[in-house]
Structures are given as structure tokens and as C-alpha cells.
């Protein structure tokens, strides 16, 4: 489904596929930094093209935002999350959960480690990124 046409200037430069640059991301609150994530981010997104099944490698562009939450819960466990926004409407959310349930007494003080527990990518098919995508509204 196309949500309209964006020009390249609206979404920023589109990086070439390959080795994405390594970037340091951080989330902090009044108690200090809770998440530090270092890596190169690239997605391999399957879609339907005019020629059948296709995939597109999409790297994180130069323009992005980083937000997050140091004190949240996911499935009843103490968690933290980082949200990386880019291309106007795209959003990568990574949840880091502890092994301590929120219902335990003095539970937050028991948390000593977190692990990646969930990764979400919300995106729109854009004519600049998926140039030969089949328009499902036809």
C-alpha cells in the first residue's frame, strides 16, 4: 500500500546497501544512561514487485531520532526500550527485558541484567525505497 509520494528530500539521503556505519545509540533518564547500543543497522525487507518476490536492503539514514524509556514493563517484566525514528514514519523499537517480574517485592532493586526480548520495525512502503513495489491499492 502506498501512502503517497515522498520526494528524496523529504526522507533524506538513501544509503547504499552494504556495510552500514556503526553508530552509538543511548537512552538516559534522571538517573543516568540505561541503554547503550552500538551497531550498524540494516534491514532486509521482502515485498512484492512488478517481477514477483523481491527484497530490499535498507540501511539507517544519516537523519534519525533516538528516544526511549528506562523504566517500563513488557509482559510483566521490568524492561527498558530504545526507539529509533527515521524516514519520517519509520520506527525501530528494541525492548530489553530483565528476568525479574514487576510483581516481586523490591523487584527493581533485584534487576542485574537485561537481554533483548523484542524487536519491532514499523515502516511504510515508499516509492523512493521500493521503486518497483506492486501498488496494492490498484
BALOBA-1460 file (C-alpha; in Angstrom, 3 decimals):
// residues 138
<rec num="1" residu="x" x="0.000" y="0.000" z="0.000"/>
<rec num="2" residu="x" x="1.399" y="3.401" z="-0.925"/>
<rec num="3" residu="x" x="0.612" y="6.255" z="1.405"/>
<rec num="4" residu="x" x="1.546" y="8.940" z="-1.103"/>
<rec num="5" residu="x" x="4.653" y="10.122" z="-2.815"/>
<rec num="6" residu="x" x="7.620" y="11.439" z="-0.891"/>
<rec num="7" residu="x" x="10.477" y="13.088" z="-2.650"/>
<rec num="8" residu="x" x="14.028" y="12.109" z="-1.691"/>
<rec num="9" residu="x" x="14.480" y="15.448" z="0.048"/>
<rec num="10" residu="x" x="11.605" y="14.579" z="2.422"/>
<rec num="11" residu="x" x="13.165" y="11.383" z="3.702"/>
<rec num="12" residu="x" x="16.836" y="12.322" z="3.407"/>
<rec num="13" residu="x" x="19.619" y="10.635" z="1.501"/>
<rec num="14" residu="x" x="19.076" y="6.918" z="0.930"/>
<rec num="15" residu="x" x="22.209" y="4.993" z="1.982"/>
<rec num="16" residu="x" x="23.607" y="2.366" z="-0.355"/>
<rec num="17" residu="x" x="23.325" y="-1.245" z="0.807"/>
<rec num="18" residu="x" x="26.458" y="-2.844" z="2.165"/>
<rec num="19" residu="x" x="28.235" y="-2.292" z="5.406"/>
<rec num="20" residu="x" x="26.127" y="0.183" z="7.386"/>
<rec num="21" residu="x" x="28.055" y="2.659" z="9.516"/>
<rec num="22" residu="x" x="28.493" y="1.728" z="13.172"/>
<rec num="23" residu="x" x="26.609" y="4.189" z="15.382"/>
<rec num="24" residu="x" x="26.376" y="4.529" z="19.178"/>
<rec num="25" residu="x" x="22.805" y="4.998" z="20.464"/>
<rec num="26" residu="x" x="21.967" y="5.881" z="24.076"/>
<rec num="27" residu="x" x="18.895" y="6.368" z="26.256"/>
<rec num="28" residu="x" x="19.080" y="8.130" z="29.613"/>
<rec num="29" residu="x" x="16.812" y="9.391" z="32.354"/>
<rec num="30" residu="x" x="17.337" y="11.392" z="35.545"/>
<rec num="31" residu="x" x="19.408" y="8.507" z="36.987"/>
<rec num="32" residu="x" x="21.812" y="8.365" z="34.038"/>
<rec num="33" residu="x" x="22.252" y="6.234" z="30.946"/>
<rec num="34" residu="x" x="20.277" y="2.991" z="30.947"/>
<rec num="35" residu="x" x="20.829" y="1.754" z="27.368"/>
<rec num="36" residu="x" x="23.896" y="1.965" z="25.163"/>
<rec num="37" residu="x" x="23.624" y="0.203" z="21.826"/>
<rec num="38" residu="x" x="26.435" y="0.210" z="19.287"/>
<rec num="39" residu="x" x="25.992" y="-1.240" z="15.837"/>
<rec num="40" residu="x" x="25.296" y="-0.897" z="12.164"/>
<rec num="41" residu="x" x="21.605" y="-1.184" z="11.362"/>
<rec num="42" residu="x" x="20.346" y="-2.572" z="8.078"/>
<rec num="43" residu="x" x="17.062" y="-4.299" z="7.211"/>
<rec num="44" residu="x" x="16.358" y="-6.894" z="4.540"/>
<rec num="45" residu="x" x="12.694" y="-6.288" z="3.738"/>
<rec num="46" residu="x" x="10.747" y="-8.683" z="1.466"/>
<rec num="47" residu="x" x="7.963" y="-7.284" z="-0.722"/>
<rec num="48" residu="x" x="6.028" y="-7.938" z="-3.932"/>
<rec num="49" residu="x" x="7.444" y="-6.223" z="-7.002"/>
<rec num="50" residu="x" x="6.282" y="-5.969" z="-10.591"/>
<rec num="51" residu="x" x="8.505" y="-9.023" z="-11.245"/>
<rec num="52" residu="x" x="7.368" y="-11.161" z="-8.280"/>
<rec num="53" residu="x" x="9.013" y="-11.579" z="-4.887"/>
<rec num="54" residu="x" x="11.793" y="-9.105" z="-4.126"/>
<rec num="55" residu="x" x="13.850" y="-7.873" z="-1.201"/>
<rec num="56" residu="x" x="15.343" y="-4.501" z="-0.460"/>
<rec num="57" residu="x" x="18.265" y="-3.769" z="1.842"/>
<rec num="58" residu="x" x="17.516" y="-0.593" z="3.785"/>
<rec num="59" residu="x" x="20.199" y="0.983" z="5.980"/>
<rec num="60" residu="x" x="19.629" y="3.530" z="8.717"/>
<rec num="61" residu="x" x="19.965" y="7.003" z="7.134"/>
<rec num="62" residu="x" x="22.063" y="9.875" z="8.478"/>
<rec num="63" residu="x" x="18.970" y="11.589" z="9.883"/>
<rec num="64" residu="x" x="17.327" y="9.759" z="12.777"/>
<rec num="65" residu="x" x="15.996" y="10.399" z="16.266"/>
<rec num="66" residu="x" x="16.575" y="8.382" z="19.431"/>
<rec num="67" residu="x" x="14.125" y="8.208" z="22.310"/>
<rec num="68" residu="x" x="13.355" y="5.552" z="24.858"/>
<rec num="69" residu="x" x="12.250" y="4.591" z="28.319"/>
<rec num="70" residu="x" x="14.444" y="3.381" z="31.178"/>
<rec num="71" residu="x" x="11.508" y="2.280" z="33.340"/>
<rec num="72" residu="x" x="8.857" y="0.310" z="31.511"/>
<rec num="73" residu="x" x="7.470" y="-3.212" z="31.610"/>
<rec num="74" residu="x" x="6.997" y="-5.843" z="28.924"/>
<rec num="75" residu="x" x="4.938" y="-8.967" z="29.580"/>
<rec num="76" residu="x" x="5.124" y="-8.302" z="33.322"/>
<rec num="77" residu="x" x="8.932" y="-7.955" z="33.488"/>
<rec num="78" residu="x" x="10.963" y="-4.839" z="34.190"/>
<rec num="79" residu="x" x="12.148" y="-3.550" z="30.830"/>
<rec num="80" residu="x" x="13.819" y="-0.715" z="29.012"/>
<rec num="81" residu="x" x="13.369" y="0.324" z="25.393"/>
<rec num="82" residu="x" x="15.088" y="2.328" z="22.708"/>
<rec num="83" residu="x" x="13.152" y="3.825" z="19.780"/>
<rec num="84" residu="x" x="14.982" y="4.943" z="16.641"/>
<rec num="85" residu="x" x="12.865" y="7.027" z="14.271"/>
<rec num="86" residu="x" x="13.803" y="7.713" z="10.641"/>
<rec num="87" residu="x" x="12.360" y="8.326" z="7.144"/>
<rec num="88" residu="x" x="9.568" y="10.438" z="8.685"/>
<rec num="89" residu="x" x="7.359" y="7.488" z="9.690"/>
<rec num="90" residu="x" x="9.681" y="4.505" z="10.232"/>
<rec num="91" residu="x" x="10.322" y="3.365" z="13.790"/>
<rec num="92" residu="x" x="12.640" y="0.663" z="15.168"/>
<rec num="93" residu="x" x="11.853" y="-0.301" z="18.768"/>
<rec num="94" residu="x" x="14.114" y="-2.638" z="20.736"/>
<rec num="95" residu="x" x="12.990" y="-3.879" z="24.159"/>
<rec num="96" residu="x" x="15.469" y="-5.046" z="26.771"/>
<rec num="97" residu="x" x="13.804" y="-7.115" z="29.495"/>
<rec num="98" residu="x" x="15.076" y="-8.305" z="32.843"/>
<rec num="99" residu="x" x="14.482" y="-11.689" z="34.411"/>
<rec num="100" residu="x" x="12.641" y="-10.043" z="37.323"/>
<rec num="101" residu="x" x="8.857" y="-9.723" z="37.327"/>
<rec num="102" residu="x" x="7.328" y="-6.421" z="38.349"/>
<rec num="103" residu="x" x="5.097" y="-8.179" z="40.906"/>
<rec num="104" residu="x" x="8.066" y="-9.255" z="43.077"/>
<rec num="105" residu="x" x="8.600" y="-7.126" z="46.190"/>
<rec num="106" residu="x" x="11.511" y="-4.701" z="45.840"/>
<rec num="107" residu="x" x="11.894" y="-6.166" z="42.356"/>
<rec num="108" residu="x" x="13.591" y="-3.213" z="40.653"/>
<rec num="109" residu="x" x="16.476" y="-3.479" z="43.107"/>
<rec num="110" residu="x" x="16.921" y="-7.160" z="42.122"/>
<rec num="111" residu="x" x="17.496" y="-6.415" z="38.424"/>
<rec num="112" residu="x" x="21.131" y="-7.023" z="37.493"/>
<rec num="113" residu="x" x="20.956" y="-7.750" z="33.765"/>
<rec num="114" residu="x" x="18.772" y="-7.231" z="30.710"/>
<rec num="115" residu="x" x="18.503" y="-9.073" z="27.390"/>
<rec num="116" residu="x" x="16.951" y="-8.166" z="24.041"/>
<rec num="117" residu="x" x="13.443" y="-9.544" z="24.269"/>
<rec num="118" residu="x" x="11.572" y="-7.949" z="21.380"/>
<rec num="119" residu="x" x="12.365" y="-6.037" z="18.189"/>
<rec num="120" residu="x" x="9.695" y="-4.170" z="16.203"/>
<rec num="121" residu="x" x="10.025" y="-2.347" z="12.901"/>
<rec num="122" residu="x" x="7.128" y="-0.148" z="11.797"/>
<rec num="123" residu="x" x="7.537" y="1.090" z="8.226"/>
<rec num="124" residu="x" x="5.675" y="2.280" z="5.140"/>
<rec num="125" residu="x" x="6.318" y="1.253" z="1.577"/>
<rec num="126" residu="x" x="7.766" y="4.344" z="-0.049"/>
<rec num="127" residu="x" x="8.229" y="4.813" z="-3.780"/>
<rec num="128" residu="x" x="11.816" y="6.051" z="-3.280"/>
<rec num="129" residu="x" x="12.853" y="2.992" z="-1.276"/>
<rec num="130" residu="x" x="10.810" y="0.300" z="-3.054"/>
<rec num="131" residu="x" x="10.822" y="1.617" z="-6.611"/>
<rec num="132" residu="x" x="9.225" y="-1.454" z="-8.215"/>
<rec num="133" residu="x" x="6.752" y="-2.411" z="-5.445"/>
<rec num="134" residu="x" x="3.316" y="-3.540" z="-6.538"/>
<rec num="135" residu="x" x="0.742" y="-0.942" z="-5.564"/>
<rec num="136" residu="x" x="-1.849" y="-2.932" z="-3.583"/>
<rec num="137" residu="x" x="-4.478" y="-0.193" z="-3.935"/>
<rec num="138" residu="x" x="-4.901" y="-0.864" z="-7.657"/>
